[in-house]
């Protein structure tokens, strides 16, 4: 097989994650070559502090060992720095003279520590903290010297300081802001952190600007702008990162702060892509794991010519242990940017929680001391959930409340944002694969394997699954009504597994307290039967239940002159969409609109399904709502043809039918599921065809039922 040549510059977490995805999607598509400037395989840079603190060995933070590359036929060159990209000829060249041709090139050069322009900063004894070599340097210095200073009171700086304490060095932390981690914490949580770290032995110099590094031949200390001085034999600089873009810029690729990419990680040069900390998407260069992994997945599908939703950006967050203290932060937490919705402090347990809001929407959160709720709050911020949704994400760290928190968490809610692992996957790993520990779940699902911040919630889910067994998969919601003990999720599962001719038979078999139910559960049962049970015309006729009318109305706004000019046919597309919904039932009545373009907006963004013509094709929106509360529809994809637009819309409708509760409007369902998860499911071409295939089964059954009704009428 004549495979295309793919070269990856950079052997870090982002680039290799992309390669992992490519190997999973199309293992024989590319001949892959990876260049890494460090003399070792891919490792987890976030866990460097664990190595420094003595909690982990270097091989324990290795993500992919040499055997992994060999097993996949990947050529790995370690200790090789690429210094030249010949984009016209299609090859790269390393400092040592190695050359590799490419058809496609991925630049994943990451970032380097930002070294501020301080007098004496280049003296021996001043180092950064970015890689394993830096760890080894600190360990070597600790054997000879006693005093260390860290410039930078952010996350990485504090972890470096904790490691230096573990190595037996007296450690001072210098920070130019009035409180620690000022980008992720507020004053109260930062003060709690400072007191905890001072108890561990750290000393802090806050609101101090470093003027120079003292010492004649090597670093001996720090002099501040106010004239004060601090002695130190080792100085670690940790004040931020700078994307490595010199190679790209020198090759004529567009750069700004980082390498400029579009929604599919393409650079300004055809066949050259960028991913990770060196990439700038919509003006933002991310330095956290989850966004880099999300970018890698989109790029992998793009290279493998798989349908994929575009990368539209990420919600940055921090969820890590800082020197043994659990800390979580997401979104807007500054009091000047958002209002405080909830703030609690438990002095006995040493925990703190703050949630912010803007215009009634959850906009940010801080957790200190207990981060169990971190992923739940992250999902609320991502979904732009109303502040009323905060109640379902509340909980505490004692075992009973943790159990309640896990039970209330939706099965599809993301637990490990770095690796996109949800609650259901963890539960299945425990209940179906027989796993019993967090480490086993980590190895199987990758949950908690990257930043490790989600480990408390993973542990809580594992404990809950082991305690409740198979019942744990369904025991997460209240009953539908007083007629039954079953929740909507449990009823859906029971109906799907059963074989019931009509509502009364199902209620009798499932232990209903009344024969026909009530106005709450009766319609729910009818809906789930129509959704999950094969059509039975004879049973429907015997019970007096005929085919349900369509719950989808479609509005069509056409401009004949504009459509002829632009090549759109909103009339045909709208008619086809109506026919799709004609035989389907929905949790609530549904409204859709199709229009040829922005000249005829027709409320595209406030319908359950809105389709509008655009320069790139049909834009398909979902989950808009025109009444109180007004909700703007979310873009689920762009289709190049009428057929693709119809298939994408139909698949979205079927996904909603199968996953939403009866009576749950589409906008509320989308807030619960999350637009990112929905896009990923809809852009899985195989799964999308499964969804539309199930619609065809319903259409065929409805046609059979109609013919049966006609025969009954003719006999009468």
C-alpha positions in Angstrom: 0.0 0.0 0.0 1.4 3.4 -1.0 1.1 5.3 2.2 1.3 9.1 2.5 4.3 10.5 4.5 3.3 12.3 7.7 6.1 14.1 9.7 5.5 15.4 13.2 7.8 18.0 14.6 7.6 17.6 18.4 7.3 14.5 20.6 5.2 16.2 23.3 1.7 15.5 24.6 -0.3 17.4 21.9 1.5 16.0 18.8 1.6 12.4 20.0 -2.0 12.6 21.1 -2.9 13.5 17.5 -0.8 10.5 16.3 -2.6 8.2 18.7 -5.9 9.3 17.3 -4.7 8.8 13.7 -3.5 5.3 14.6 -6.9 4.5 16.0 -8.8 5.9 13.0 -6.6 4.7 10.1 -3.6 2.7 11.2 -2.4 2.0 7.7 -3.0 5.4 6.1 0.4 7.1 6.9 4.1 6.4 7.1 4.7 8.5 10.3 8.0 10.1 11.4 8.3 12.0 14.7 11.2 14.2 15.7 11.7 15.1 19.4 14.3 17.4 20.7 14.5 15.6 24.1 16.4 12.3 24.3 13.4 10.2 25.5 10.0 9.1 24.4 6.7 10.9 25.1 6.0 11.7 28.8 3.5 13.6 30.9 5.0 17.0 31.4 2.2 17.9 34.0 3.5 15.2 36.3 7.1 16.6 36.4 6.4 18.0 39.9 5.7 14.4 41.0 9.1 13.4 39.9 10.7 16.4 41.6 8.8 15.7 44.8 9.9 12.0 44.7 6.3 10.7 44.3 7.0 9.2 40.8 9.9 7.8 38.8 10.5 9.1 35.3 9.3 5.8 33.7 6.0 6.2 35.7 5.2 9.4 33.9 6.1 8.0 30.4 2.9 8.0 28.3 4.3 6.0 25.3 7.4 4.0 25.6 9.7 3.0 22.7 7.8 -0.2 22.1 4.6 1.8 21.5 6.2 3.5 18.5 7.8 0.3 17.2 4.5 -1.6 17.4 2.8 1.0 15.2 5.7 1.3 12.7 6.4 4.9 13.7 9.9 6.2 13.1 11.0 8.1 16.2 14.1 10.3 16.3 14.8 11.5 19.8 17.4 14.2 20.6 16.9 15.7 17.1 15.9 19.3 16.7 14.3 20.3 13.4 15.9 23.6 12.2 14.5 23.9 8.7 11.2 23.4 6.8 11.5 23.4 3.0 7.8 23.8 2.3 8.2 24.0 -1.5 10.2 20.8 -1.7 8.3 19.1 1.1 10.9 18.1 3.6 12.3 19.0 7.0 16.0 19.0 8.2 17.4 18.6 11.6 20.4 20.3 13.3 22.4 17.1 12.8 21.6 16.9 9.1 18.8 14.3 9.1 16.2 14.9 6.4 12.6 13.6 6.1 10.2 14.1 3.2 6.5 14.7 3.9 3.2 14.9 2.3 1.6 16.3 5.4 3.5 18.1 8.3 2.3 18.7 11.8 4.2 21.3 13.9 3.8 20.5 17.6 6.8 22.3 19.0 5.1 23.3 22.2 6.4 26.2 24.3 9.4 27.2 26.4 9.7 28.9 29.7 9.4 32.6 29.5 12.6 34.2 30.8 12.0 37.8 31.8 14.7 40.5 31.0 16.1 40.6 34.5 19.8 41.7 35.0 21.9 38.5 35.7 19.1 36.1 34.7 21.6 34.1 32.5 24.0 33.3 35.4 24.7 29.7 36.4 22.4 28.7 39.1 19.3 30.2 37.4 17.1 27.6 35.7 13.5 27.1 34.4 11.2 24.3 35.2 9.8 22.7 32.0 11.4 19.3 31.5 13.0 16.3 33.0 16.5 17.8 32.7 15.4 20.7 34.8 14.2 18.2 37.5 17.6 16.5 37.4 19.4 19.8 37.8 17.4 20.7 40.9 18.1 17.3 42.4 21.8 17.8 41.7 21.8 21.3 43.3 19.9 20.1 46.3 22.8 17.8 47.2 25.3 20.7 47.4 23.3 23.8 48.3 20.7 24.7 50.9 18.8 27.8 49.8 16.4 28.0 46.8 14.1 30.7 45.5 11.3 30.4 43.0 10.3 33.4 40.9 6.6 33.0 40.2 3.7 32.2 42.5 1.6 30.5 39.9 0.7 26.8 39.7 4.0 25.5 38.3 6.1 27.7 40.5 4.4 26.4 43.7 4.8 22.8 42.6 8.5 23.5 42.0 8.8 25.0 45.4 7.1 22.0 47.0 9.6 19.7 45.2 12.6 21.8 46.5 11.2 21.5 50.0 11.1 17.7 49.6 14.7 17.8 48.5 15.6 19.4 51.8 16.2 23.0 50.6 15.0 26.1 52.3 12.6 27.6 49.8 11.3 31.1 49.2 8.6 32.0 46.6 8.7 35.5 45.0 5.5 36.7 43.4 4.8 40.1 41.8 1.0 40.0 42.6 -0.5 40.6 46.1 -1.7 37.0 46.4 -0.8 33.5 45.0 -2.2 32.1 41.8 -4.0 35.4 41.1 -5.1 34.2 37.6 -7.0 31.2 39.1 -7.9 32.1 42.6 -9.6 34.9 44.5 -8.0 36.5 47.6 -9.8 34.2 50.1 -8.8 30.9 48.5 -5.3 32.3 47.8 -4.9 33.2 51.5 -6.0 29.7 52.5 -3.4 28.3 50.2 -0.7 30.6 51.5 -1.3 29.5 55.1 -1.3 25.8 54.1 2.0 26.2 52.3 3.6 28.2 55.0 2.7 25.4 57.4 4.7 23.1 55.0 7.7 25.3 55.3 7.5 27.7 52.3 8.2 31.5 52.7 6.6 34.1 50.6 7.6 37.5 49.2 4.4 38.9 47.7 4.0 42.1 45.6 7.8 42.0 44.9 9.3 42.9 41.6 12.7 41.3 40.9 15.3 43.8 39.7 18.4 41.7 39.4 20.1 38.4 40.2 23.0 38.9 42.5 26.4 37.1 42.5 29.6 37.6 40.6 30.3 34.2 38.8 27.0 32.4 39.7 23.6 33.3 41.2 23.7 34.1 44.9 20.4 35.8 45.4 17.7 38.2 44.3 17.5 42.0 44.6 14.1 43.6 44.5 13.1 46.9 43.1 12.5 48.3 46.6 16.1 47.6 47.5 15.4 44.5 49.7 17.4 41.3 49.0 17.1 37.6 49.3 19.9 35.0 49.4 19.5 31.9 47.2 22.0 29.4 45.7 19.4 28.1 43.2 16.8 30.3 41.5 14.0 28.7 39.5 12.1 30.9 37.1 8.4 30.1 36.6 6.6 33.1 35.3 4.9 31.8 32.2 5.5 30.2 28.8 6.3 31.4 25.3 5.2 29.4 22.2 8.0 28.0 20.1 7.3 29.6 16.7 10.8 30.5 15.4 10.9 27.5 13.1 7.5 28.2 11.6 8.1 32.0 11.3 11.4 31.4 9.6 9.6 29.1 7.1 7.1 31.8 6.0 4.2 30.4 8.0 1.8 33.0 9.4 2.4 33.7 13.1 1.2 36.1 15.7 1.8 35.2 19.3 1.8 31.6 18.1 1.3 29.8 14.8 -2.1 31.0 13.4 -4.5 28.1 12.6 -8.1 27.8 11.5 -10.9 25.6 13.0 -9.2 22.4 11.5 -5.7 23.3 12.7 -4.5 24.3 9.2 -1.8 26.9 8.9 -1.4 29.4 6.1 0.6 26.8 4.1 -1.3 23.9 2.5 -0.5 20.5 4.0 1.1 22.1 7.1 -0.8 22.0 10.4 -0.1 23.1 13.9 -1.4 21.8 17.2 -0.8 22.4 20.9 0.9 25.2 22.8 2.5 26.5 19.6 -0.8 27.0 17.9 -3.0 30.1 18.1 -6.7 29.6 17.4 -9.0 32.6 17.1 -6.4 34.7 18.9 -5.9 32.2 21.8 -2.9 30.0 22.5 -3.8 27.4 25.1 -1.4 26.0 27.7 -3.6 23.3 29.2 -4.0 19.6 28.4 -7.7 19.4 27.6 -7.7 22.0 24.8 -4.6 20.5 23.2 -6.2 17.0 23.2 -9.4 18.4 21.7 -7.3 20.1 18.9 -5.5 16.8 18.3 -8.7 14.9 17.8 -10.0 17.4 15.2 -6.7 17.4 13.4 -6.5 13.6 13.3 -10.0 13.3 11.7 -9.1 16.1 9.3 -6.0 14.2 8.1 -7.8 10.9 7.9 -10.6 12.6 5.9 -13.2 11.7 8.5 -16.1 14.0 9.1 -15.5 16.2 12.1 -17.0 19.1 13.9 -14.6 22.1 13.7 -12.6 23.1 16.8 -14.3 26.2 18.1 -12.2 26.8 21.2 -12.1 25.6 24.8 -13.0 26.7 28.3 -9.7 26.8 30.1 -9.6 25.4 33.6 -7.1 24.3 36.3 -7.8 21.2 38.4 -4.7 20.0 40.1 -3.0 19.3 43.4 -0.9 22.2 44.5 1.7 20.9 47.0 -0.9 18.3 48.2 -3.8 20.8 48.3 -6.6 20.2 45.9 -7.5 23.3 43.8 -9.9 23.8 41.0 -10.6 27.0 39.0 -12.6 27.7 35.8 -14.0 30.7 34.0 -14.5 34.2 35.3 -13.7 34.4 39.0 -12.7 38.0 39.3 -15.3 40.1 41.2 -14.9 42.8 38.5 -16.0 40.4 35.8 -18.8 38.4 37.4 -21.1 38.4 40.4 -20.8 35.9 43.3 -23.7 33.3 43.1 -22.5 31.0 45.9 -19.7 31.2 48.5 -19.1 28.8 51.3 -16.2 28.1 53.7 -15.7 25.2 56.1 -13.0 26.1 58.6 -13.1 22.6 60.2 -12.5 20.7 56.9 -10.5 23.5 55.3 -12.7 23.7 52.2 -13.8 26.7 50.2 -16.2 27.0 47.3 -17.2 30.0 45.2 -19.4 30.0 42.1 -19.8 33.2 39.9 -22.6 34.2 37.5 -23.2 36.7 34.8 -26.7 37.6 33.6 -28.1 34.5 35.4 -25.6 32.1 33.8 -22.9 30.1 35.6 -19.7 31.8 34.5 -16.9 30.5 36.9 -16.0 28.6 40.0 -13.3 28.0 42.5 -12.9 24.9 44.7 -10.2 24.6 47.4 -9.5 21.6 49.6 -12.0 19.4 47.8 -12.4 19.3 44.0 -14.9 16.5 43.8 -17.4 18.8 42.2 -14.9 20.2 39.7 -16.1 18.4 36.6 -19.7 19.1 37.3 -19.0 22.8 37.7 -16.8 22.7 34.5 -19.7 21.3 32.6 -22.1 24.0 33.8 -19.7 26.7 32.7 -19.2 25.0 29.3 -22.9 24.7 28.7 -23.6 28.2 29.9 -26.1 26.7 32.3 -28.6 28.9 34.2 -27.7 29.4 37.8 -30.7 27.3 38.8 -28.7 24.2 37.5 -26.2 24.8 40.3 -28.3 22.9 42.8 -27.8 19.6 41.0 -24.0 20.1 41.1 -23.8 20.7 44.8 -22.3 18.2 47.2 -19.5 17.8 49.8 -16.7 15.4 50.5 -18.2 13.1 53.2 -19.0 9.7 51.9 -22.8 10.0 52.0 -22.9 13.3 50.1 -20.3 12.0 47.6 -22.6 9.0 46.9 -25.5 11.3 46.4 -23.4 13.5 44.1 -22.4 10.5 41.9 -26.0 9.2 41.8 -27.3 12.6 40.6 -24.6 13.0 37.9 -25.9 12.2 34.4 -24.4 9.1 32.9 -22.9 11.1 30.0 -21.4 13.9 32.0 -17.7 14.3 31.4 -15.5 13.4 34.4 -12.1 13.6 32.9 -12.1 16.6 30.6 -8.5 16.0 29.4 -9.3 12.6 27.9 -13.1 13.1 27.4 -14.1 10.2 29.7 -17.6 10.3 31.1 -19.3 8.8 34.1 -20.9 5.9 32.1 -17.5 4.8 30.7 -16.1 4.6 34.3 -19.1 2.8 35.6 -18.9 0.3 32.7 -15.2 -0.3 33.4 -16.0 -1.2 37.0 -19.2 -3.2 36.5 -18.6 -4.9 33.1 -14.8 -5.2 33.1 -14.4 -6.1 36.8 -12.1 -3.2 37.7 -11.7 -2.3 41.4 -9.3 0.6 41.7 -8.7 4.1 40.4 -5.4 3.0 38.9 -7.1 0.1 37.0 -9.7 2.5 35.7 -7.0 5.0 34.7 -5.1 2.4 32.7 -8.3 1.2 30.9 -10.0 4.5 30.2 -7.2 7.1 30.7 -9.4 9.0 33.2 -7.1 10.9 35.6 -4.0 10.0 33.6 -3.2 13.5 32.4 -3.5 16.3 34.9 -4.9 14.0 37.6 -7.3 16.7 38.8 -10.4 14.5 38.3 -9.0 11.7 40.5 -11.3 12.5 43.5 -14.4 12.1 41.4 -13.1 9.0 39.6 -12.5 7.5 43.1 -16.0 8.4 44.2 -17.6 6.8 41.0 -15.5 3.6 41.5 -16.6 3.4 45.1 -20.2 4.0 44.2 -20.2 1.4 41.4 -18.6 -1.2 43.7 -21.1 -0.6 46.5 -24.3 -0.5 44.4 -23.4 -3.0 41.6 -25.6 -3.1 38.5 -28.3 -1.1 40.1 -25.9 1.9 40.2 -26.3 2.3 36.4 -30.0 3.2 36.8 -30.3 4.7 40.3 -29.5 8.3 39.4 -32.9 10.1 39.1 -36.2 10.5 40.9 -39.3 8.6 39.9 -41.5 9.9 37.2 -44.5 10.2 39.5 -46.2 8.5 42.5 -47.5 5.7 40.3 -44.1 4.1 39.9 -40.6 3.9 41.5 -39.0 4.1 38.0 -37.3 7.2 36.7 -37.4 8.3 33.0 -34.0 6.6 32.4 -35.1 3.4 34.1 -38.4 3.3 32.2 -36.7 3.8 28.9 -34.4 0.9 29.7 -37.2 -1.4 30.8 -39.3 -0.6 27.7 -36.3 -1.2 25.4 -35.7 -4.6 27.0 -39.4 -5.7 27.2 -41.9 -6.7 24.6 -45.2 -5.0 25.4 -48.2 -4.7 23.2 -49.6 -1.7 24.8 -49.4 0.7 27.8 -51.5 -1.3 30.2 -49.5 -4.4 29.7 -46.3 -2.6 30.3 -47.6 -0.9 33.4 -48.8 -4.2 34.8 -45.5 -5.9 34.1 -43.4 -3.1 35.6 -45.3 -2.9 38.9 -47.4 0.3 38.3 -49.6 1.2 41.3 -52.5 2.1 39.1 -53.8 0.3 36.0 -53.6 3.2 33.5 -51.2 5.5 35.3 -51.8 9.3 35.5 -51.3 12.4 33.4 -47.6 12.4 34.2 -46.6 8.8 33.5 -49.3 7.8 31.0 -48.0 10.0 28.1 -44.4 9.1 29.0 -45.1 5.4 28.7 -46.9 5.9 25.4 -43.9 7.8 24.1 -41.3 5.3 25.1 -43.3 2.5 23.7 -43.6 4.3 20.4 -39.8 4.9 20.5 -38.4 1.6 21.5 -41.0 -1.1 20.6 -41.6 -2.4 17.1 -44.8 -1.2 15.6 -47.7 -3.6 16.1 -50.7 -2.5 14.0 -53.0 -5.2 15.4 -52.3 -4.3 19.0 -52.6 -0.6 18.2 -56.0 -1.2 16.6 -57.2 -3.4 19.5 -56.3 -0.8 22.1 -57.7 2.1 20.1 -54.2 3.6 19.7 -53.5 4.7 16.1 -50.4 6.2 14.6 -49.3 9.3 16.5 -49.4 12.6 14.4 -46.1 14.2 13.6 -44.7 16.5 16.3 -42.5 18.4 13.8 -43.8 21.5 12.0 -41.5 23.0 9.3 -41.5 26.5 8.1 -40.0 27.3 4.7 -38.9 30.8 3.6 -37.8 31.0 0.0 -36.5 33.7 -2.2 -36.7 32.3 -5.7 -34.4 34.9 -7.3 -31.8 34.6 -4.6 -32.0 30.8 -4.6 -31.5 30.5 -8.3 -28.5 32.8 -8.0 -26.9 31.0 -5.1 -28.0 27.4 -5.9 -30.1 26.8 -2.8 -33.5 25.0 -2.8 -35.0 25.6 0.6 -38.4 24.4 -0.6 -37.2 20.9 -1.4 -35.0 20.6 1.7 -37.9 21.8 3.9 -40.3 19.4 2.4 -37.9 16.5 2.8 -37.3 17.5 6.5 -41.1 17.5 7.0 -41.4 14.0 5.6 -38.6 12.8 7.9 -40.6 14.1 10.9 -44.0 13.0 9.6 -43.9 9.6 11.1 -41.9 10.4 14.3 -43.0 11.3 17.8 -41.0 13.7 20.0 -40.8 14.5 23.7 -42.4 17.9 22.9 -43.9 19.5 19.8 -41.0 20.5 17.5 -40.5 23.5 15.2 -38.1 23.8 12.3 -37.4 26.4 9.7 -35.4 26.3 6.4 -34.4 29.5 4.7 -32.1 30.1 1.7 -29.8 32.6 3.5 -29.2 35.5 5.8 -31.5 37.7 3.5 -34.4 35.6 4.9 -33.3 34.8 8.5 -36.8 33.6 9.5 -35.8 33.0 13.1 -33.3 30.3 12.3 -31.6 30.7 15.8 -34.8 30.4 17.8 -36.2 27.1 16.4 -35.5 23.6 17.5 -33.9 23.0 14.1 -32.8 25.9 11.9 -31.2 25.5 8.5 -29.9 28.5 6.5 -27.9 28.8 3.3 -24.4 30.3 3.8 -21.3 30.7 1.6 -19.9 27.4 2.8 -23.1 25.4 2.3 -26.1 24.8 4.6 -25.6 25.8 8.2 -27.6 23.6 10.6 -28.5 24.9 14.0 -30.3 23.1 16.9 -32.0 23.8 20.2 -33.1 27.4 19.7 -36.2 28.6 21.7 -38.3 31.7 21.0 -40.3 31.8 24.1 -39.3 32.2 27.8 -36.5 31.3 28.4 -35.2 32.6 25.0 -32.3 30.3 23.8 -30.1 30.8 20.8 -29.6 27.8 18.6 -26.2 26.1 18.5 -24.4 25.4 15.3 -24.1 21.7 15.0 -22.5 21.6 11.6 -22.1 22.8 8.0 -23.3 20.6 5.1 -22.1 21.0 1.5 -25.3 19.5 0.0 -29.0 19.2 0.6 -28.5 15.5 1.3 -25.9 16.1 4.0 -28.0 18.9 5.6 -31.0 16.6 5.7 -29.0 13.7 7.2 -27.4 15.9 9.8 -30.7 17.4 10.9 -32.5 14.0 10.9 -29.7 12.4 13.0 -29.8 15.3 15.5 -33.6 14.8 15.8 -33.3 11.1 16.3 -30.5 11.5 18.9 -32.8 13.9 20.8 -35.7 11.4 20.6 -33.7 8.6 22.0 -31.8 10.5 24.7 -34.2 13.1 26.0 -36.9 12.5 28.7 -40.5 12.8 27.7 -41.5 16.5 28.1 -37.9 17.7 28.0 -37.5 20.5 25.4 -34.6 20.3 23.0 -32.8 23.3 24.5 -32.8 21.8 27.9 -31.6 18.4 26.6 -28.7 20.1 24.8 -27.7 22.0 27.9 -27.7 18.7 29.8 -25.7 16.8 27.1 -23.4 19.6 26.0 -22.9 20.8 22.5 -19.4 19.4 22.2 -20.6 15.8 23.0 -23.5 16.1 20.6 -21.3 17.4 17.8 -18.9 14.5 18.3 -21.7 12.0 18.1 -23.2 13.5 15.0 -19.9 13.8 13.2 -19.2 10.1 13.8 -20.3 9.0 10.3 -21.0 5.4 11.4 -23.1 6.5 14.4 -25.0 9.1 12.3 -26.0 6.5 9.8 -27.2 4.3 12.6 -29.4 7.1 13.8 -30.9 7.8 10.4 -31.3 4.0 9.8 -33.5 3.8 12.9 -35.6 6.6 11.5 -36.1 4.5 8.3 -37.3 1.6 10.4 -39.9 3.8 12.1 -41.0 5.2 8.7 -41.4 1.6 7.3 -43.4 0.6 10.4 -45.6 3.7 10.1 -46.3 2.9 6.4 -47.2 -0.7 7.4 -49.5 0.6 10.1 -51.2 2.9 7.6 -51.8 0.1 5.2 -53.2 -2.0 8.0 -55.6 0.8 8.9 -56.8 1.1 5.4 -57.6 -2.7 5.3 -59.6 -2.4 8.5 -61.6 0.5 7.1 -62.3 -1.3 3.9 -63.7 -4.4 5.8 -65.9 -2.1 7.9 
